[in-house]
Amino acid sequence: MRRAPKTAPSEIPATEFKARCLELMREVHDRRRNYITITRRGRPLARLVPVPELAGSLYGCLKGQAKIHGDLTEPVDVVWEALQD
């Protein structure tokens, strides 16, 4: 007889999480659950959350977010200690 899969609780003790880890990760990812709180002795220890979906490639995702002030190749006016003997 085949059992129906358990649904993931919103809180789970760490020992039970260890036994059901892969199942719980799959459920959080596939069903896009908000999170599952992992507890130890009834106190929150960690949270299992889904990774946010990326809209596209990571390549170029920060384009236009940085500003350059001044000339990057121009020497600075500070003498480095490493250059002094």
C-alpha positions as CSV (number, residue, x, y, z in Angstrom):
1,M,0.0,0.0,0.0
2,R,1.4,3.4,-1.0
3,R,1.2,6.3,1.4
4,A,0.3,9.8,0.4
5,P,3.3,12.2,0.9
6,K,3.1,14.2,4.1
7,T,2.6,17.9,3.7
8,A,5.3,20.1,5.1
9,P,4.4,21.8,8.4
10,S,5.3,25.4,9.0
11,E,7.5,24.4,12.0
12,I,9.5,21.1,12.3
13,P,11.9,19.8,14.9
14,A,15.5,19.5,13.7
15,T,15.5,15.7,14.2
16,E,12.5,15.3,12.0
17,F,13.9,17.8,9.5
18,K,17.1,15.6,9.2
19,A,14.9,12.6,8.3
20,R,12.7,14.4,5.8
21,C,15.2,17.0,4.5
22,L,15.1,16.2,0.7
23,E,11.3,15.8,0.8
24,L,10.9,19.2,2.5
25,M,13.3,21.0,0.2
26,R,11.4,19.6,-2.8
27,E,8.1,20.8,-1.4
28,V,9.4,24.3,-0.6
29,H,10.8,24.6,-4.1
30,D,8.0,23.0,-6.1
31,R,5.0,24.5,-4.2
32,R,6.8,27.8,-3.6
33,R,5.9,27.7,0.1
34,N,6.9,30.8,2.1
35,Y,9.2,28.9,4.5
36,I,9.6,26.1,7.0
37,T,11.0,27.0,10.4
38,I,13.4,24.4,11.9
39,T,13.3,24.2,15.7
40,R,15.4,22.8,18.5
41,R,13.7,22.2,21.8
42,G,10.8,24.4,20.5
43,R,13.0,27.4,19.7
44,P,13.5,28.6,16.1
45,L,16.9,27.5,14.8
46,A,16.8,28.1,11.1
47,R,14.4,28.7,8.2
48,L,14.2,26.8,4.9
49,V,13.1,29.2,2.2
50,P,12.8,28.9,-1.6
51,V,15.4,30.6,-3.8
52,P,13.9,33.6,-5.7
53,E,13.4,33.0,-9.4
54,L,15.8,35.0,-11.5
55,A,14.4,36.9,-14.4
56,G,17.3,36.1,-16.6
57,S,21.0,35.6,-16.7
58,L,23.2,36.9,-14.0
59,Y,25.5,38.2,-16.7
60,G,24.9,42.0,-17.0
61,C,22.2,42.1,-14.3
62,L,23.9,45.0,-12.5
63,K,24.5,47.0,-15.6
64,G,24.1,50.7,-14.9
65,Q,24.1,50.2,-11.1
66,A,27.7,51.5,-10.5
67,K,29.0,55.1,-10.9
68,I,32.7,55.9,-11.6
69,H,33.9,59.1,-10.0
70,G,37.2,60.4,-11.5
71,D,39.8,58.6,-13.6
72,L,40.5,55.0,-12.6
73,T,43.9,55.0,-14.2
74,E,45.2,58.2,-12.7
75,P,47.8,57.9,-9.9
76,V,46.7,58.7,-6.4
77,D,48.4,61.3,-4.2
78,V,49.1,58.8,-1.3
79,V,52.5,57.2,-0.8
80,W,52.1,53.5,0.0
81,E,54.1,52.1,2.9
82,A,55.0,49.1,0.9
83,L,56.9,51.3,-1.6
84,Q,59.0,52.9,1.2
85,D,62.3,51.3,2.2
